[in-house]
Amino acid sequence: MTALSRLEKPVYKDYQRSFFQGRNRDMYVDRSINEDNYNLFSLNRVCRTADNATGFLCDDRVTCIPPSDLCNGVVTCPKGADEDTDMCSDLPNNLPGGLVFRCGNPPFWVFTDKKCNNFNDCGDCSDEIGPYAGCAPCGVYWWSCIPVDFQYCSCIPRCLCRDGRQHCYDWSDEYTCPKSLTC
């Protein structure tokens, strides 16, 4: 009995749910088991990117890409795992858990790297404010206010301050906010 056949029965024969059926979404089980293409363990697809954010682990088990690079039509992983047709066929249900943030309006979602980026990616600001977003206060290059532009939720870029145009309901961007040259 080879190591492959000994491990194959208890690990894979009894395991009926796969990554693509929506269960155990943070695990990928390679069902095409043979001597050349055998994953001894289920591959955990969640990793940390260079900026310490949650990412997607490519097949080489070294490359970690931002979630928003998944299923975007551009191959980013060395072997193309980020554009896998099974994974990309039913978004967000087939994506590994931890890579998706559900917006306040349940049918809508964004990738986790689009959460807390000071832009209204959900359309209802639930990715920027509220208990589930868990975002830190505005950064040093942002001004905290209630924006008039739907693009922003609770902060505007400081480079928009003192530009002669209202960006905050209380006009604090024109009278109180110190201008920053970086945007």
C-alpha positions in Angstrom: 0.0 0.0 0.0 1.5 3.3 -1.0 1.3 6.5 1.1 -1.0 7.9 -1.6 -3.6 5.2 -1.4 -3.3 5.0 2.4 -4.1 8.7 2.8 -6.5 8.9 -0.1 -9.3 6.8 1.6 -9.8 8.5 4.9 -9.0 12.0 3.7 -10.8 12.2 0.4 -13.2 9.3 -0.1 -15.4 10.3 2.9 -15.0 14.0 2.3 -18.0 14.9 0.2 -18.0 18.7 0.5 -15.7 20.7 -1.6 -14.5 24.3 -1.7 -16.8 24.9 -4.7 -20.0 23.7 -3.0 -19.9 26.6 -0.5 -18.9 24.6 2.6 -15.5 25.0 4.3 -14.9 28.0 2.1 -11.5 28.7 3.4 -10.2 25.3 2.3 -9.6 24.0 -1.2 -9.7 20.2 -1.8 -8.0 19.0 -5.0 -10.2 16.2 -6.3 -8.0 15.3 -9.2 -5.7 13.1 -7.1 -2.9 11.3 -8.9 0.8 10.8 -8.4 1.7 14.1 -10.3 -1.0 16.3 -8.8 -1.5 15.4 -5.2 -2.1 17.7 -2.3 -1.4 15.9 0.9 -3.4 18.4 2.9 -6.2 20.7 2.1 -4.8 24.0 0.9 -5.7 26.9 3.1 -6.1 29.9 0.7 -6.1 32.7 3.3 -2.8 34.4 3.8 -1.3 37.8 4.8 -0.2 40.2 2.1 3.0 42.3 2.2 1.0 45.1 3.9 -0.3 42.6 6.5 -3.8 42.5 5.0 -5.9 39.3 4.4 -5.1 37.9 1.0 -5.5 34.8 -1.3 -2.7 32.2 -1.4 -1.7 31.1 -4.8 -0.9 27.4 -5.7 2.8 28.0 -5.3 2.1 28.6 -1.6 4.3 31.6 -1.7 2.5 34.3 -3.6 -0.2 36.1 -1.6 -2.4 38.5 -3.6 -5.0 41.0 -2.5 -8.6 39.7 -2.6 -9.6 42.3 -5.2 -7.2 40.6 -7.7 -9.4 37.5 -7.7 -11.7 36.8 -10.7 -10.9 40.1 -12.4 -9.9 38.6 -15.7 -6.2 39.2 -15.1 -4.0 36.2 -14.1 -2.0 37.3 -11.1 -1.1 33.9 -9.5 1.8 32.0 -11.2 -0.5 29.1 -12.2 -3.7 31.1 -12.6 -5.5 29.9 -9.5 -6.9 33.4 -9.0 -8.9 33.1 -12.2 -10.1 29.5 -11.7 -13.4 29.0 -13.6 -15.1 27.0 -10.8 -14.1 29.5 -8.1 -15.1 32.5 -10.3 -18.4 31.0 -11.5 -20.5 31.9 -8.4 -19.2 35.0 -6.7 -18.9 35.5 -3.8 -20.2 32.1 -2.7 -17.2 30.1 -4.1 -14.6 32.5 -2.6 -12.6 31.4 0.5 -14.0 32.8 3.7 -12.4 35.9 5.1 -11.9 37.5 1.7 -15.5 38.9 1.4 -17.2 41.6 3.4 -21.0 41.5 3.3 -22.5 45.0 3.0 -25.4 46.4 5.1 -27.6 45.5 2.1 -27.2 41.7 2.1 -27.1 41.1 -1.6 -24.1 43.4 -1.9 -20.5 42.5 -1.0 -17.0 43.8 -1.5 -13.6 42.2 -1.2 -12.0 42.7 2.3 -9.2 44.9 0.9 -11.9 47.4 -0.2 -13.2 47.7 3.3 -11.9 50.6 5.4 -10.3 52.4 2.4 -12.3 55.6 3.0 -14.4 55.0 -0.2 -18.0 54.1 -0.3 -17.6 50.7 -2.1 -20.9 49.2 -0.7 -23.0 52.1 -1.7 -24.4 52.4 1.9 -21.1 53.2 3.7 -21.4 49.9 5.7 -17.8 49.1 4.5 -16.6 52.3 6.2 -18.7 53.0 9.2 -20.7 50.9 11.7 -19.9 48.0 14.0 -19.2 45.4 11.3 -16.7 47.4 9.3 -14.4 48.0 12.3 -12.5 50.8 10.6 -10.1 53.0 12.4 -10.7 56.8 12.4 -9.6 58.9 9.5 -5.9 58.7 8.7 -3.5 61.6 8.7 -4.2 62.5 5.0 -8.0 62.5 5.6 -10.4 65.0 7.2 -13.2 63.7 9.4 -16.6 65.1 8.5 -20.0 64.2 6.9 -19.2 64.4 3.2 -21.6 65.8 0.6 -20.1 63.5 -2.0 -21.5 60.0 -2.1 -18.0 58.7 -2.9 -16.9 59.2 0.7 -18.5 58.1 4.0 -16.9 59.8 7.0 -13.7 61.3 5.7 -12.5 63.2 2.7 -8.9 63.5 1.4 -7.2 66.5 2.9 -6.1 67.6 -0.5 -9.7 68.6 -1.1 -9.6 71.0 1.8 -9.6 74.7 1.1 -10.2 74.2 -2.6 -13.2 76.6 -2.8 -15.7 73.7 -3.1 -17.9 72.3 -0.3 -17.1 68.6 0.4 -18.4 68.5 4.0 -22.0 69.4 5.1 -20.7 71.8 7.7 -18.1 73.4 5.4 -15.3 72.4 7.8 -13.3 71.4 4.8 -13.1 75.0 3.7 -12.8 76.8 7.1 -11.2 74.4 9.5 -9.3 71.7 7.7 -5.6 72.3 7.0 -4.7 71.7 3.4 -2.5 68.8 2.4 -0.7 68.6 -0.9 -0.8 64.8 -1.1 -3.9 63.0 -2.3 
